[in-house]
Amino acid sequence: MPSERFRNVNSSAVVTRDLGHKPTCGVKWKRKQAMTSSQLEEMRGRKQMETRSKAAHLSQESSNAI
């Protein structure tokens, strides 16, 4: 059942503005809360920064010990 707003639209390429749809319950997988790809990318970036800062800290400590 098409919405009244989009009845005259022939192609999705014509729609260039935000449709205003907001999911109410988020993304679920097997009835459990799932992560979106943007959330995974954000987590990956944080992990990389943590790993690099730990490596830099260990490197600094080892150079100070010498």
N, C-alpha and C positions, 0 to 999 in steps of 0.2 A: 504494500500500500504506500504509494509515493506521498511525500509531504506536499502540502499546497505550495510551499515556497519554490520547490524545484520541479514543478509539473512541466514547465516550458523549456527546461534545460535538456539539450540533446546529448551533450558530452560533458564529462567531468572536467575536461580541459578548459571549459568556459568559466567554471566557478573559480574565481581568483581570490576571494575573501575568506575570512575565517567563518566556518559554518556554525560556530558556537557550541559544538558538542563537547561536553565534559563527561568522562566516564564517572559513574557514581561510586563504584566499588573498587576501582583500580584493576590491575591485571591479575588474573588468577590462573594457576596451573594446577590441575588435579585438586581443586578446591582449596588450595593454599595460595597465599600472597606470593606473587612472582615479581622478579625485577625486570625493568625495561632495559633496553640496550643502552640508553643514555645513563641510567643508574650504574650499569656494569662498567661503562667507560669512565665514569666519575670515580668509581671504586678502584679501577685499575690505575688511574692517574695518581690517586692518593697513595696506593701501595708502592708505586714506582718512586714517588717522592720520599716516602718513609725509608725505602731500601737505599736510595741514593744518599740520604742524609746520614743514615747509620754507617754506610761505607765511608763517607767523608769523615765522620767523627772517628771511626776506628783508624783511618789512615792518619788523621791528625794526631791521635794519641800515640801511634807507633812512631811517627816522626819526632814527636816531643820526647819520647823515651830514649831515643838515640843520642 
